[in-house]
Amino acid sequence: MKPILLSLFLFISTLSIAQTNCDYSSNVTDSIGTYKSTKDYIVSEKIFGGHSNYIFFSLVKTDDLPSLNVQFITKSMDFIKANCFDKNSKIYFQLNNGKIITMFHIDSESCGTIIRDDKSFNNRILTGYFLFIKDSFEDLKSSPISFMRIKYATETIDYNFKSEIVSEMDSKTYNPENYFINYIKCVE
C-alpha cells in the first residue's frame, strides 16, 4: 500500500510542478468591470543585419470576453514598411493535429506607431486584439501551433512557430508552439 501512495504522491507533485503559472501584467476589478492581461510572451524573434522583428502574445480577458493581444515590434535604421490591421484582418493558426483556428480582429483600424530612439533606430509598434471563436479553446489547449498566418489590410504574411526560442533580447527561453497549451487557462 505504501508504494502505491508514494507513487501517487510523486505523480501529483510532478504534475503540479510542470504546470505553468498565470503571471498577469494587469488584474483589475472595479465598478466598471474586470480586466486581466497576461505578461507579454515572445513567440517570434528575427534578428538579421541590424533589422529586428519581434512578435509578442498576451491573453486578455475583459469582463467575460477573452481575446489575444498581438504586438509587433520592428527595429531598423532603414525605413520600416507599415502593415495595418482593419476590420477584415484575421489570424489563422494551424495546429499540429491539422486543425485550423481562425481569430478575428476587433473592428478598429491600426497601422501602429513609429518611434525614433536615441540611437537613431526606427521602431514601429503595431498592436492588435483578436477574438477567439466559440469552441476553439479545447483545440488550442490540446495541440501545439505549427504555423501562423496573419491577414493584414493589404497583404498576408506567414510565420512558422518553433518549439523553443532562446531570445537574444532577454536571454530567456520561450516555447511558442505551446503558448496556448500553457496559458489559455489564464483567461478561461
C-alpha positions, 0 to 999 in steps of 0.5 A: 500500500505504501508504494502505491501512495508514494507513487501517487504522491510523486505523480501529483507533485510532478504534475503540479510542478510542470504546470505553468503559472498565470503571471498577469501584467494587469488584474483589475476589478472595479465598478466598471468591470474586470480586466486581466492581461497576461505578461507579454510572451515572445513567440517570434524573434528575427534578428538579421543585419541590424533589422529586428522583428519581434512578435509578442502574445498576451491573453486578455480577458475583459469582463467575460470576453477573452481575446489575444493581444498581438504586438509587433515590434520592428527595429531598423535604421532603414525605413520600416514598411507599415502593415495595418490591421482593419476590420477584415484582418484575421489570424489563422493558426494551424495546429499540429493535429491539422486543425485550423483556428481562425481569430478575428480582429476587433473592428478598429483600424491600426497601422501602429506607431513609429518611434525614433530612439536615441540611437537613431533606430526606427521602431514601429509598434503595431498592436492588435486584439483578436477574438477567439471563436466559440469552441476553439479553446479545447483545440488550442489547449490540446495541440501545439501551433505549427504555423501562423498566418496573419491577414493584414489590410493589404497583404498576408504574411506567414510565420512558422512557430518553433518549439523553443526560442532562446531570445537574444533580447532577454536571454530567456527561453520561450516555447511558442508552439505551446503558448496556448497549451500553457496559458489559455487557462489564464483567461478561461 
